[in-house]
Amino acid sequence: MQTSEELVKSLHPLEVRVLLGFSEAQTIDAPALESELGYNRGQANQAISWLSQKGYIEEVERRTVTRYELTPLGRDYRDNGTPEERILQLLENEGPKAMPELAASLDLEKRDVGSAYGILSKAGAVTMDDDKQVSLVAPGQADSVGAVRALLDRAGETEVLEAGELSADDAAVIARISKKRGAGSAPFRQAESEEVSYRLTIEGVRVKQVLQEAGLTGEEIGALTPQMLREGSWKGRRFRAYNISLPPGRVVPGRRNPYCEYLDHVKNKLVSLGFQEFDGPLVETEFWNSDALFMPQFHSARDIHDVYYVDNPRHADSIEEPYLSQVAATHENGWQTGSRGWGYGFDRDFTRRLILRSQGTVLSAKQLPKAEVPGKYFGVVRCFRYDQVDATHLADFYQTEGIVLGPDVNLRTLLGFLEMFAVELAGATDVKYVPGYFPFTEPSVEVHIKHPVLGWFELGGSGIFRPEVTLPLGVNVPVAAWGLGIDRMALMHLGLDDLRELFSADIESVRLRRAE
């Protein structure tokens, strides 16, 4: 058992202030530490973790709390109006307008205007005549629009709404305008967290008495700074005791980050198999990121990638011909591919919109016009998607992207490469292939591997490029393509349980696991 002096030395000021600030009858949780002691959330969680491990506090309640957090898009809607509000205001001030006029006048994307019109039309607030002119049915705001406005205003300065404080009607509205993942296109992001409440244990009460007898407050100085010496602010203050018996820090020789080593390992493997490496800019156009891959411009299939848009400049100067015209014709009527296309008017302005690339397949599409037949190409590609970060998802991640093209390429060829990635490069022992859907491949295959801790998860997607992709870009032989999460492959290969460990500034845990 520790002596009183040893006990006092072992406690951090964050712990001391908690023990002194709460009685055994009070509830201790992160919000309480923030409000009562002025801790930030990180300090509160750290103090609770330390005290719980030492047995000075014990858990009394655990609950799941749902919150709705305002996104950057939600802030824009709150300050400048939602698309529905802006459309109603414009129609009231200027009268009927066609959909393209609405988009141009309000500086909105056509798909946002189309979605807003659908909401207003369903609410009976607007209508469209035979000349495709949108007009107000009656002045005033639709109830659904007013409900969204009320929620945006209610979020206030905290920019957070608690699910438990919402009425049933408000809960139904916010469920429609919020997302858990990919919340970049929604005003609110739904976030769930587990809140745990604690109370002092008998041992915690004893330690509290020891601290009171020692006269500690938690405000003791832990480090003497030059500023404190200049100002004399150290005078009259108590200093924390130093423990000189602690062992010195371990000095470790420098070495490369294990993830960087793994990336080189993957590249070397593919080069040894005769692949040529490709690369490209982080900023791409909607054309190469999606349109050239036969993803329709104004369709729900586009939502599989929630992209980051570049604000300035917003558009590229031009798209290379004849690929622009051939891809546009493929979308509209199928061009010479034997397909009927998507059957809509291709927007040549929207296709020049600049974004951060959301998938590595953009580089495969750009490689097709200059690829050799037969040929094999790959890239390790950094991608960006608005996503909720967790153990298997990042908003900034890497894919290994590749294509194999030639007259004899088929699904068997593709499955052979997928097995190599899963078994030889990721180190998986349990692999399965699942039918998938992608607008640009048919057939489409997802490859899944089993992690010893995380269980089954998707490694990535693959398939044979459709003629609607290859023919407009000048390729008339089969092309096998894949886009696999190389971060997830490294997760398995390095024996980690969380993708965030790959990009941590502290690589000690990675170093230790690698040594095992």
C-alpha positions in Angstrom: 0.0 0.0 0.0 1.3 3.4 -0.9 2.3 5.9 1.8 0.5 9.2 1.9 3.6 10.9 0.4 3.9 8.4 -2.4 0.2 8.7 -3.1 0.3 12.5 -3.4 3.2 12.3 -5.8 1.5 9.8 -8.0 -1.5 12.0 -8.8 -1.7 14.4 -11.7 -3.3 17.9 -11.0 -6.2 16.9 -13.2 -6.9 14.0 -10.9 -6.4 16.1 -7.8 -9.0 18.7 -8.8 -11.6 16.0 -9.6 -11.1 14.3 -6.3 -11.3 17.5 -4.3 -14.1 19.0 -6.4 -16.7 16.2 -6.0 -18.3 14.4 -3.1 -19.2 10.7 -3.0 -22.9 11.6 -3.7 -22.2 13.6 -6.9 -22.1 12.2 -10.4 -18.8 12.5 -12.2 -18.8 12.6 -16.0 -17.1 14.6 -18.8 -19.8 17.3 -19.1 -19.6 17.8 -15.3 -15.8 18.3 -15.4 -16.2 20.7 -18.3 -18.8 22.9 -16.5 -17.5 22.6 -12.9 -13.7 22.6 -13.4 -13.3 24.2 -16.8 -11.7 21.1 -18.4 -11.8 20.6 -22.1 -13.2 17.3 -23.3 -9.7 15.7 -23.7 -8.7 16.7 -20.2 -12.0 15.4 -18.8 -11.7 12.0 -20.5 -8.0 11.7 -19.4 -8.8 12.4 -15.8 -11.7 10.0 -15.7 -9.6 7.3 -17.4 -6.7 7.6 -14.9 -9.0 7.7 -11.8 -11.0 4.7 -13.0 -7.9 2.6 -13.6 -6.7 3.4 -10.1 -10.0 2.4 -8.6 -10.8 5.9 -7.2 -14.1 6.2 -9.1 -16.5 3.5 -10.3 -19.1 3.4 -13.1 -22.7 3.9 -12.1 -24.5 4.4 -15.5 -23.8 4.0 -19.2 -26.0 5.4 -21.9 -25.9 6.0 -25.7 -26.6 9.6 -26.7 -27.5 10.8 -30.2 -26.6 14.3 -31.3 -27.1 16.2 -34.5 -24.1 18.4 -35.3 -24.3 21.3 -37.8 -22.1 20.6 -40.9 -20.4 23.4 -43.0 -23.3 23.0 -45.4 -25.7 23.5 -42.5 -23.9 26.7 -41.5 -24.2 28.0 -45.0 -28.0 27.1 -45.0 -28.4 28.8 -41.6 -26.7 32.0 -42.7 -27.7 32.3 -46.3 -30.9 30.2 -46.6 -31.6 26.6 -47.7 -32.1 26.0 -51.5 -35.8 25.7 -50.8 -36.0 29.1 -49.1 -33.9 30.7 -51.7 -36.0 29.3 -54.5 -39.3 30.4 -52.8 -37.8 33.9 -52.3 -36.6 34.2 -55.9 -40.0 33.1 -57.3 -41.9 35.5 -55.1 -39.7 38.4 -56.1 -39.1 37.7 -59.8 -41.9 35.3 -60.9 -41.8 31.9 -62.7 -38.4 30.6 -63.9 -37.0 27.5 -65.6 -34.9 25.1 -63.6 -31.6 26.2 -65.3 -32.5 29.8 -64.6 -33.0 29.0 -60.9 -29.6 27.3 -60.7 -27.8 30.2 -62.5 -29.6 32.9 -60.5 -28.9 31.3 -57.1 -25.4 29.9 -57.9 -26.5 26.4 -57.0 -25.7 23.1 -58.6 -28.5 21.7 -60.9 -28.9 18.6 -58.8 -29.4 20.8 -55.6 -32.1 22.8 -57.4 -33.7 19.6 -58.7 -33.8 18.1 -55.2 -35.2 21.3 -53.7 -37.9 21.5 -56.3 -38.9 17.9 -55.5 -39.3 18.8 -51.8 -41.3 22.0 -52.6 -43.4 20.3 -55.2 -44.3 17.5 -52.7 -45.3 20.1 -50.2 -47.5 21.8 -52.7 -45.6 25.0 -52.6 -44.5 25.1 -56.3 -45.6 23.7 -59.6 -44.2 23.3 -63.2 -46.2 24.2 -66.3 -46.0 22.7 -69.8 -43.2 25.1 -70.7 -41.1 23.8 -67.8 -41.5 27.1 -65.9 -41.5 26.7 -62.1 -43.9 29.0 -60.2 -45.3 29.5 -56.7 -48.7 27.9 -55.9 -49.2 30.3 -53.1 -47.0 33.0 -51.4 -45.5 32.0 -48.1 -43.3 29.2 -46.8 -44.0 25.5 -47.0 -44.4 23.8 -43.6 -41.5 21.5 -44.3 -39.2 24.4 -45.2 -40.2 26.2 -42.0 -39.4 23.1 -40.0 -35.9 22.9 -41.4 -35.3 26.6 -40.7 -36.5 26.2 -37.1 -33.9 23.4 -36.6 -31.1 25.4 -38.2 -31.9 28.4 -35.9 -32.3 26.2 -32.9 -28.8 24.7 -33.3 -27.6 28.2 -32.2 -24.0 28.9 -31.2 -23.3 25.4 -30.0 -24.3 24.0 -33.4 -25.5 20.8 -31.7 -29.0 19.4 -31.1 -29.6 16.7 -28.6 -31.9 13.9 -29.9 -33.6 13.6 -26.5 -34.7 17.2 -26.6 -36.5 17.0 -30.0 -40.2 16.4 -30.5 -41.4 13.5 -32.6 -42.1 15.9 -35.5 -38.7 17.6 -35.3 -37.0 14.1 -35.0 -38.7 13.1 -38.3 -37.5 16.2 -40.0 -33.9 16.0 -38.8 -33.7 12.3 -39.8 -34.4 13.4 -43.4 -31.7 16.1 -43.4 -28.9 14.3 -41.6 -26.4 11.6 -42.3 -24.1 9.4 -40.2 -21.5 9.0 -42.9 -20.7 11.3 -45.9 -22.4 14.2 -44.2 -20.9 16.8 -46.5 -24.1 16.9 -48.5 -26.4 17.2 -45.5 -27.0 20.1 -43.1 -26.6 17.9 -40.0 -24.3 15.0 -39.1 -25.8 12.3 -36.8 -23.3 11.3 -34.2 -23.7 8.7 -31.5 -21.6 8.6 -28.4 -21.6 6.6 -25.2 -21.7 8.6 -22.0 -20.6 7.0 -18.7 -21.2 8.4 -15.2 -19.0 7.7 -12.2 -18.9 8.2 -8.5 -16.1 8.2 -5.9 -15.3 4.8 -4.4 -14.5 4.3 -0.8 -10.8 4.3 -1.8 -11.4 7.6 -3.7 -12.9 9.2 -0.6 -9.8 8.1 1.4 -7.5 9.6 -1.1 -9.5 12.8 -1.1 -8.9 13.1 2.7 -5.2 12.5 2.2 -5.1 15.3 -0.3 -7.0 17.7 2.0 -4.6 16.9 4.9 -1.6 17.6 2.6 -3.1 20.9 1.6 -3.0 20.2 -2.2 -5.4 22.0 -4.5 -4.5 20.7 -8.0 -3.1 24.2 -8.9 0.5 23.3 -8.0 3.2 24.3 -10.5 4.6 21.4 -12.6 7.2 23.3 -14.6 9.1 26.5 -14.0 9.1 28.6 -17.2 11.2 31.6 -18.2 8.1 33.8 -18.2 7.3 32.8 -14.6 10.9 33.8 -13.6 10.6 37.1 -15.3 7.2 38.0 -13.9 7.8 36.4 -10.4 4.5 34.6 -10.6 6.1 31.5 -9.0 6.4 33.3 -5.7 4.1 32.0 -3.0 3.0 29.1 -5.2 3.4 25.4 -4.4 5.4 23.1 -6.7 4.5 19.5 -7.6 7.0 17.0 -6.2 9.4 15.5 -8.7 9.9 11.7 -8.8 13.6 11.3 -9.6 13.4 7.5 -9.3 11.5 7.3 -12.6 13.6 5.5 -15.4 14.8 7.7 -18.3 13.1 7.5 -21.6 14.2 4.8 -24.0 16.3 6.0 -27.0 15.3 4.2 -30.2 17.4 4.5 -33.4 15.6 6.1 -36.3 13.8 3.9 -38.8 11.2 4.3 -41.6 7.5 4.3 -40.8 6.2 0.7 -41.3 3.4 1.9 -43.5 5.8 3.6 -45.9 7.8 0.4 -46.0 4.6 -1.5 -46.8 3.7 0.8 -49.6 7.1 0.2 -51.2 6.6 -3.5 -50.8 3.4 -3.4 -52.7 4.9 -1.3 -55.5 7.9 -3.6 -55.8 5.6 -6.6 -56.0 3.5 -5.1 -58.9 6.6 -3.8 -60.8 8.1 -7.3 -60.6 4.9 -8.6 -62.3 5.4 -6.3 -65.2 3.1 -3.4 -64.1 3.8 0.2 -65.0 3.0 2.8 -62.4 0.8 5.8 -63.1 0.0 8.9 -61.0 -1.9 12.2 -61.3 -3.0 15.4 -59.6 -5.0 15.4 -56.4 -7.5 17.9 -57.9 -9.6 16.4 -60.7 -12.6 17.3 -62.7 -16.0 15.7 -62.4 -15.4 14.5 -65.9 -12.5 12.2 -65.1 -13.6 11.4 -61.5 -17.1 10.3 -62.5 -18.5 11.1 -66.0 -15.8 9.2 -67.9 -16.7 6.2 -65.7 -20.3 6.3 -66.8 -21.6 7.6 -63.5 -24.7 9.7 -64.3 -24.5 13.4 -63.3 -27.8 13.8 -61.6 -28.6 10.4 -60.2 -28.4 8.7 -56.8 -25.6 6.4 -58.1 -23.4 9.5 -57.9 -23.9 9.6 -54.1 -21.5 6.6 -53.6 -18.8 9.3 -53.6 -19.4 12.3 -51.4 -16.7 14.6 -52.8 -14.9 17.8 -51.6 -15.5 20.6 -54.1 -12.8 23.1 -54.8 -14.0 26.7 -54.1 -11.4 28.7 -56.2 -11.1 28.1 -59.1 -14.4 26.2 -59.4 -13.9 24.9 -63.0 -11.2 23.6 -65.3 -10.8 25.6 -68.5 -11.6 22.7 -70.8 -11.9 18.9 -71.2 -9.8 17.2 -73.9 -11.6 16.2 -77.1 -12.8 13.9 -78.6 -13.3 12.3 -75.2 -15.6 15.0 -73.9 -18.0 14.7 -76.9 -17.9 10.9 -76.9 -18.5 10.5 -73.2 -21.3 13.1 -73.4 -23.0 11.2 -76.2 -22.6 7.9 -74.3 -24.4 9.4 -71.3 -27.2 10.8 -73.5 -27.9 8.0 -76.0 -25.2 5.4 -75.8 -23.0 6.7 -78.7 -21.5 3.7 -80.5 -21.3 1.4 -77.5 -24.6 -0.5 -78.1 -26.0 1.0 -74.9 -29.0 3.3 -74.6 -27.1 5.5 -72.2 -28.7 7.3 -69.3 -31.1 9.4 -71.4 -30.5 12.9 -70.1 -28.9 16.1 -71.3 -25.2 16.0 -70.4 -24.1 19.2 -68.6 -20.8 20.3 -70.1 -20.3 23.0 -67.5 -20.8 20.7 -64.5 -18.4 18.2 -65.9 -15.6 20.8 -65.6 -16.2 21.3 -61.9 -13.0 20.8 -59.8 -13.0 18.4 -56.9 -10.5 16.5 -54.8 -10.5 13.0 -56.3 -12.7 10.6 -54.5 -11.4 7.4 -56.0 -8.3 6.0 -57.6 -10.3 4.8 -60.7 -10.0 8.3 -62.0 -6.4 7.6 -62.9 -7.3 4.3 -64.6 -9.8 6.2 -66.8 -7.1 8.8 -67.7 -4.7 6.0 -68.6 -7.0 4.2 -71.0 -6.5 6.7 -74.0 -2.7 6.2 -73.8 -2.5 2.6 -72.6 -0.6 -0.1 -74.6 -2.5 -3.2 -75.6 -1.9 -5.6 -74.0 -0.8 -3.7 -70.9 -0.8 -3.6 -67.1 -0.9 -0.5 -65.0 -1.2 0.4 -61.3 -1.0 3.4 -58.9 -1.0 4.0 -55.1 -3.5 6.9 -55.0 -4.5 9.3 -52.3 -8.2 9.9 -52.2 -10.6 12.1 -50.3 -14.2 11.5 -49.2 -16.3 13.2 -46.5 -16.7 10.4 -44.0 -17.0 9.7 -40.3 -13.6 8.5 -39.1 -13.5 5.1 -37.3 -11.4 2.0 -37.1 -12.0 1.1 -40.8 -12.9 4.5 -42.4 -10.9 7.6 -43.0 -11.7 10.9 -44.8 -8.2 10.9 -46.4 -7.1 7.5 -47.5 -5.0 5.5 -50.1 -6.2 3.0 -52.7 -4.1 0.7 -54.9 -5.7 1.1 -58.3 -4.9 -1.0 -61.3 -6.0 -2.1 -64.8 -5.1 -5.0 -67.0 -6.2 -4.8 -70.7 -5.9 -7.2 -73.6 -8.0 -9.4 -75.9 -7.7 -12.4 -73.5 -8.5 -10.6 -70.2 -11.5 -11.9 -68.4 -13.0 -12.4 -64.9 -10.6 -15.3 -64.2 -7.7 -12.9 -64.8 -9.2 -10.4 -62.3 -9.9 -13.0 -59.6 -6.3 -14.1 -59.8 -5.0 -10.6 -59.1 -7.5 -10.1 -56.3 -6.3 -13.3 -54.6 -2.7 -12.1 -54.8 -3.7 -8.8 -53.1 -5.7 -10.5 -50.4 -3.4 -13.4 -49.6 0.2 -12.4 -50.6 0.1 -8.6 -49.9 -2.6 -8.3 -47.1 -1.7 -11.6 -45.5 -5.3 -12.8 -45.2 -6.2 -16.4 -44.7 -10.0 -16.0 -45.1 -11.1 -14.4 -48.4 -14.4 -14.3 -50.1 -15.8 -12.7 -53.3 -19.2 -11.0 -53.2 -21.2 -9.7 -56.3 -21.2 -5.9 -56.3 -22.6 -3.0 -58.3 -20.6 -0.2 -59.8 -21.8 2.0 -62.7 -18.6 1.5 -64.6 -18.0 -2.3 -64.4 -20.0 -5.4 -65.3 -19.6 -7.9 -63.8 -18.6 -6.3 -60.5 -16.9 -8.1 -57.6 -16.1 -7.0 -54.0 -13.3 -8.8 -52.2 -13.7 -9.2 -48.4 -11.1 -10.4 -45.9 -11.4 -11.5 -42.3 -9.5 -9.6 -39.7 -8.8 -11.5 -36.4 -10.3 -8.6 -34.4 -12.5 -6.5 -36.7 -14.0 -9.5 -38.5 -15.0 -9.4 -42.1 -14.6 -6.1 -44.0 -14.5 -5.0 -47.6 -11.0 -4.7 -49.1 -12.4 -3.0 -52.3 -14.3 -3.2 -55.5 -13.4 -4.5 -58.9 -14.8 -5.7 -62.2 -14.6 -5.6 -66.0 -15.0 -2.1 -67.4 -18.2 -1.6 -69.4 -18.0 -0.7 -73.1 -19.6 2.7 -72.1 -16.3 3.4 -70.3 -13.7 1.9 -72.6 -15.0 2.7 -76.1 -15.4 6.5 -75.7 -11.8 6.6 -74.5 -10.5 4.6 -77.5 -10.1 1.1 -76.1 -11.9 -1.8 -77.7 -10.5 -4.8 -75.7 -11.6 -6.1 -72.3 -10.2 -4.2 -69.3 -10.1 -5.7 -65.8 -10.0 -3.0 -63.1 -9.8 -2.8 -59.3 -9.6 -0.2 -56.6 -8.6 -1.7 -53.2 -8.1 0.0 -49.8 -4.3 -0.3 -49.4 -4.7 1.2 -45.9 -6.9 -1.8 -45.0 -4.4 -4.2 -46.5 -1.7 -2.6 -44.3 -4.0 -3.0 -41.3 -4.0 -6.8 -41.8 -0.3 -7.0 -42.8 1.0 -5.0 -39.9 -1.3 -6.6 -37.3 -3.2 -3.4 -36.4 -6.8 -2.9 -35.3 -7.4 0.7 -36.3 -6.6 2.6 -39.5 -5.7 5.8 -37.5 -2.7 4.0 -36.1 -1.1 4.1 -39.6 -1.0 7.9 -39.5 -0.2 8.6 -35.9 2.8 10.8 -35.0 3.5 8.3 -32.2 4.5 5.1 -34.0 5.7 3.3 -30.9 2.7 0.9 -30.9 3.2 0.2 -34.5 6.9 -0.4 -33.9 6.1 -2.9 -31.0 3.6 -4.8 -33.1 5.9 -5.0 -36.0 8.6 -6.4 -33.7 6.2 -9.2 -32.6 
